[in-house]
Amino acid sequence: MKQCEAQFRPPRKDDLRTRRPEARARRKLGPPIEARPGVGGHESALVGRCACSPGSVRVPTARLLVRTQPCSKFRPPRRREGAGLPAGVTDAASLPLNPLQGSMPQTPPFSALFDGSGYNRNPPPADAGCAGLCYHDNNLLSGSLEALVQHLVPRVDYYPDRTYIFTFLLSSRLFMHPYELMAKVCHLCVEHQRLSDPNSDKNQIRKIAPKILQLLTEWTETFPYDFRDERMMRNLKDLAHRIASGEEQTYRKNVQQMIQGLIRKLATLSQYEEVLAKISSTSTDRLTVLKTKPQSIQRDIITVCSDPYTLAQQLTHIELERLNYIGPEEFVQAFVQKDPLDNDKSCYSERKKTRNLEAYVQWFNRVSYLVATEICTPVKKKHRARMIEYFIDVARECFNIGNFNSLMAIISGMNMSPVSRLKKTWAKVKTAKFDVLEHQMDPSSNFYNYRTALRGAAQRSLTAHSSREKIVIPFFSLLIKDIYFLNEGCANRLPNGHVNFEKFWELAKQVSEFMTWKQVECPFERDRKILQYLLTVPVFSEDALYLASYESEGPENHIEKDRWKSLRSSLLGRV
């Protein structure tokens, strides 16, 4: 059998603690989770039903390294070394890899965004007015919301640091809608720089116009989904028109490029969402297919893709495609709550726009159910054992690639109760490799082993010489959990009413790392047939999985026997 060239080995060979199959306790790792819209209070919007067990369980919430009191002692990080769908697309396998890359000049990469010893390396000039901002060692700790908005607006002799721009644009939506922020920015630009005054100093406008244009460019490139709101687009075009109304032809060209690039991104997003909706509307339960189509002429995953390493690569294609559509703001909007200082605004409503994030969580669930379906479907025991070993090899290659999300989804699928109860099948499986993978993704000690491997993958990505080495796809539900607890562990506002900017610096640092990972291009060749199968093949529901499991290996006790009879009656109409 071909050996995997693992990139992230455990530190010591004797640490693997390989268990014998009969003694191995199959852990319930928590995922898949269900993305539920409109969750209030202190509940995560992404905590829900788990495919590993029939009951409703939660992703393990072992102690996280975040503070549960005001973040007065947070420090900026140390300097780190090195540190669309085209027209005519009608099927999911034809989704583009990097739909959001336009022809506009790109702002510096996110890998270099948070690499300094402080996040406010160019404070505004003394005469610009810093009232309402609190600093310590030249680092911005907190400020009033109005002062932070003014700190975002460029001046003739001042341009905000990129880390501040990203952090504030990301976190400000916890206090105001993006269109409200855009309106304030436009007002300050027009009034302070007298852009609306035909008699204003042309030299001063020439100095400030490029800076305003750069701020708008960074906003549209990093948070393009904000501009799906017509009010945002209206304000953007109005301010851009004021900049381009002068004599400088360059500004007009740059403004036109910015707006056209933004429109292309939004059009691509709409097409992507249409494809996802089409996939969802045409999905069929596997049991329905079995009733109408003889099993002997049905395909399985091995028939479509006999090489597990190729399947791991195609899974990575889909992971990177879907990651690329997730906007950074979705991590914050997933947990938006009512601002205690703003009593007039509703708690969630239109602010909670996390459609792409939720679609990615649903993809994780689909992979887990697909794995369980492919294992439970074969009639013969040796075929089921072969399928298990096949997915173990797929999971190992996902680990070597750095695709931890697919790895965890596969482990989760194999740990689902309908699969884990197949004792006769598992007895024919060589489980040593699976034991190593389970150890690597062990949830104990707050997923310590996984976090160690993730750090190794991230470090490899920083010094990578090839696209393959740059791939880092995190275990997504745990990333969401980390951000959720960071958000819950620290107050948004300090007792004096200031915005707790230190908290949002830490939040932005986590999200910016994700932004770096999601921009990697997949180096593997696309196989349309395999992609189409992964995205569209019907999978069993939870009840159908149990029924298939009981049909493969009969019930072992009265409880299982009663459930088997009930499922046969309800799903097959048999007694």
Buried (B, 14 or more C-beta within 10 A) or exposed (E): EEEBEBBBEBEEEEEBEBBEBEEBEBBBBBBBBBBBEEBEEEEBBBBBBBBBBBEEBEBBBEEBEBBEEBBEEBEBBEEEEEBBBEEEBEBBBBBBEBBBBBEBEEBEEBBBBBBBEBBBEEBBEEEBEBEBBBBEEEBBBBBBBEBBBBBBBBBBEBBBBBBBBBBBBBBBBBBBBBBBBBBBBBBBBBEBBBBEEEEEEEEEBBBBBBBBBBBBBBBBBBBBBBBEBEBBBBBBEEBBEBBBBBEBEEBBEBBEBBBEBBBBBBBBBEBBBEBBEBBEEEEEBBBEBBEEEEEEEBEBBBEBBEBBBBBBBBBBBBBBBBBBBBBBBBBBBBBBBBBEEEEEEEEBEEBBBBBBBBBBBBBBBBBBBBBBBBBBBBEEBEBBBBBBBBBBBBBBBBBBBBBBBBBBBBBBBBBBBBBBBBEEBBEBBEBEBBBBBBBBBBBEEBBEBBBBBBEBBBBBBBEBEEEBBBBBBBBBBBBBBBBBBBBBBBBBBBEEEBBBBBBBBBBBBBBBBBBBBBBBEBBBEBBEEBBBBBBBBBBBBBBBBBBBBBBBBEBEEEEBEEBBBEBBEEBBEEE
